[in-house]
């Protein structure tokens, strides 16, 4: 006799993903990417092409989230059609770059001498 345990999706994650979908065209695609011990990254692509992401504990939680959020479908992989609609906001680039995005000067590369003659 086997009993199945329903996967609990964190309410805060579900709410934020539903809000993202509502704000970006009412539908979207999720690409699930295993991160190892950190969990699973759910990269969201709204129907308007804007990117978002959340991280959950495991693949079962990620798949349960996709099922629970209206208008969200799972993509098997990053394919040409999905990539062609992605339109990152300028602020997204800065967010992903972190502290580097705010720099005006960069130090000389430590290995610059190695490649000086190249």
RODO-2510 file (C-alpha; in nm, 4 decimals, decimal comma):
residues 118
     n   res          X          Y          Z
     1     x     0,0000     0,0000     0,0000
     2     x     0,1573     0,3269    -0,1101
     3     x     0,0502     0,6697    -0,0057
     4     x     0,1290     0,9744    -0,2126
     5     x     0,2145     1,2971    -0,0412
     6     x     0,1034     1,6151    -0,2131
     7     x     0,3899     1,8537    -0,2814
     8     x     0,3545     2,1809    -0,0948
     9     x     0,4445     2,4863    -0,3018
    10     x     0,5573     2,7780    -0,0836
    11     x     0,2697     3,0299    -0,0841
    12     x     0,5053     3,3254    -0,1281
    13     x     0,6612     3,1689    -0,4396
    14     x     0,3230     3,0807    -0,5896
    15     x     0,1920     3,4322    -0,5242
    16     x     0,4969     3,6009    -0,6803
    17     x     0,4870     3,3805    -0,9914
    18     x     0,1126     3,4382    -1,0364
    19     x     0,1723     3,8141    -1,0029
    20     x     0,4533     3,7988    -1,2595
    21     x     0,2296     3,6156    -1,5071
    22     x    -0,0546     3,8649    -1,4532
    23     x     0,1778     4,1630    -1,5056
    24     x     0,3389     4,0239    -1,8201
    25     x     0,0555     3,9296    -2,0491
    26     x    -0,1463     3,6738    -1,8523
    27     x     0,0522     3,3741    -1,9721
    28     x     0,4081     3,2564    -1,9707
    29     x     0,6564     2,9767    -2,0006
    30     x     0,8698     2,8191    -1,7298
    31     x     1,2060     2,6564    -1,7969
    32     x     1,3088     2,4319    -1,5065
    33     x     1,6828     2,4068    -1,4488
    34     x     1,8358     2,1817    -1,1836
    35     x     2,0982     2,3682    -0,9749
    36     x     2,2236     2,0810    -0,7624
    37     x     2,2009     2,1180    -0,3852
    38     x     2,0579     2,4691    -0,4213
    39     x     1,7393     2,3369    -0,5811
    40     x     1,5696     2,4166    -0,9108
    41     x     1,5655     2,7528    -1,0871
    42     x     1,2372     2,8346    -1,2547
    43     x     1,3115     3,0838    -1,5298
    44     x     0,9925     3,2606    -1,6311
    45     x     0,9287     3,4166    -1,9704
    46     x     0,6132     3,6288    -1,9803
    47     x     0,4129     3,6451    -2,3008
    48     x     0,5605     3,9943    -2,3457
    49     x     0,9126     3,8442    -2,3337
    50     x     1,0132     3,9801    -1,9929
    51     x     1,2256     3,7464    -1,7781
    52     x     1,1796     3,6507    -1,4163
    53     x     1,2986     3,3690    -1,1965
    54     x     1,2484     3,1889    -0,8692
    55     x     1,4327     2,9057    -0,6994
    56     x     1,2562     2,6209    -0,5192
    57     x     1,3873     2,3232    -0,3226
    58     x     1,3378     2,0462    -0,5785
    59     x     1,1985     1,9431    -0,9167
    60     x     0,8725     1,8110    -0,7687
    61     x     0,8003     2,1532    -0,6166
    62     x     0,8875     2,3278    -0,9433
    63     x     0,6536     2,1045    -1,1436
    64     x     0,3756     2,1470    -0,8850
    65     x     0,4144     2,5246    -0,9119
    66     x     0,3774     2,5136    -1,2909
    67     x     0,0577     2,3110    -1,2496
    68     x    -0,0878     2,5484    -0,9892
    69     x    -0,0321     2,8822    -1,1662
    70     x    -0,2927     2,9604    -1,4313
    71     x    -0,1420     3,0578    -1,7655
    72     x     0,1986     2,9030    -1,6935
    73     x     0,3295     2,6168    -1,9058
    74     x     0,6556     2,4253    -1,8844
    75     x     0,9023     2,4218    -2,1719
    76     x     1,1187     2,1139    -2,2186
    77     x     1,4189     2,3303    -2,3024
    78     x     1,5308     2,6667    -2,4319
    79     x     1,4306     2,6469    -2,7973
    80     x     1,4440     2,8951    -3,0848
    81     x     1,0825     3,0071    -3,0458
    82     x     1,1187     3,0758    -2,6736
    83     x     1,4536     3,2526    -2,7022
    84     x     1,3240     3,4694    -2,9885
    85     x     1,0578     3,6337    -2,7680
    86     x     1,2856     3,7075    -2,4701
    87     x     1,3266     4,0828    -2,4194
    88     x     1,5307     4,1549    -2,1056
    89     x     1,4786     4,4939    -1,9454
    90     x     1,7846     4,7164    -1,9041
    91     x     1,7463     4,6796    -1,5272
    92     x     1,7654     4,3004    -1,5687
    93     x     2,1154     4,3269    -1,7143
    94     x     2,2236     4,5473    -1,4235
    95     x     2,0685     4,3119    -1,1698
    96     x     2,2470     4,0119    -1,3180
    97     x     2,5796     4,1983    -1,3292
    98     x     2,5548     4,2878    -0,9600
    99     x     2,8243     4,5240    -0,8324
   100     x     2,9976     4,5288    -1,1721
   101     x     2,7045     4,7198    -1,3240
   102     x     2,7836     5,0221    -1,1054
   103     x     3,1542     5,0397    -1,1932
   104     x     3,3094     5,3069    -1,4132
   105     x     3,6702     5,1838    -1,3916
   106     x     3,7935     4,8289    -1,4072
   107     x     4,1290     4,7011    -1,2791
   108     x     4,3864     4,5660    -1,5200
   109     x     4,3445     4,1925    -1,5714
   110     x     4,5850     3,9854    -1,3613
   111     x     4,6864     3,7817    -1,6656
   112     x     4,7274     4,0800    -1,9020
   113     x     5,1037     4,0177    -1,9334
   114     x     5,0443     3,6630    -2,0576
   115     x     4,8344     3,7884    -2,3489
   116     x     5,0239     4,1114    -2,4182
   117     x     5,1763     3,9773    -2,7393
   118     x     4,8699     3,7946    -2,8636
***
